[in-house]
Amino acid sequence: MDVNELLAYQNMLQKTLKKEEQTDRKIDFLSIINQLTYGPKNLVQKEQVMVEALSHGFTEKEADRLLHELIKENIIFEPSSGYIKKK
């Protein structure tokens, strides 16, 4: 292997690890939502999710990004302003 091949391989590994880390963070964030949703309606205030996420080491920016990603992926939705619900 030459140096360019090694660098390409190293870059690929870094991208893979970063993607896995992002997936782990998304799972952790979804776990917070799961813990906060209870009852037949499975509703939770977005603000409550944000506060809990911050207490678990998420930044506000990261939590907001993950919230929007989960909505985009149809895992959760916003049935009314300020509330989220699992699908």
N, C-alpha and C positions, 0 to 999 in steps of 0.2 A: 504494500500500500504506500502510496506517496502522500505527501503532506496535504494536498488538496482533498484527497479522498478521506483522510482522517478528519480534516476540518468539516467536511460535508457531513460525515457521520456524527461528529460531535454536535453540530447544529441540529441535526435531526433528533438526536437524543434530548437536547435541551427543549425543543419544541414539544416533544412527546411528554416530557416531565411537566412542563408548564401546563399543558392541556389536562393532564391527570390531576394536577393540583387545583386547577379551576373547577374541574368536575367534583372533586372532594369538597371544595368550598360550597358549591351549589347544593350538594347533598346535605352538608351541615346546615345551610340556610333553610332548606326545605324541612329538615328535622325540627328546626325552631318553629316553623309554621305549623307542622303537625302537632307539636306539643301545645301550641296555643289554640288550635281549633278543636272544639269539642261540641258535643250536642248534635242534634239532627241537622242543623243548618251549616255547620262547619265554617262559620264566619269569624273573622278576627279583624280588629282595627289595624290598619297599616302602621299607624304610629306605635302600637304595642309591639308589632313585629320588629320595627326599627329599633326601639328601645332595647328589646331582648337581644337583637343581633349585635348592637353596640356593646352590650355587657358580655357577649361571647367573643369579642375581639374583632368584629367586623368594623370597617370604617363606614361612615355614612354613605360615601360614594360607592363603595363595593356593595353594600346592602341594597342601595337603590338600583344599581346595575343588575344585580341578581333578581330583584323583584321584577324588573322589566323583562329580563330574559325568560323567567318562568311564565310570565303573562304571554309573551310572544310564542313560547313553546306550548301554550294551551294546557299547562299544568295547573295554573291558578288563573282566576279572573277577578275583575272588579265589578261585583253586582251593583254596588252603589258607591258613591263618592266616599273615600276614606276607609273602605272595607275591602278585604279580599276573601276569596273562597276557593277551596280546592275543587277541582273537577272530579 
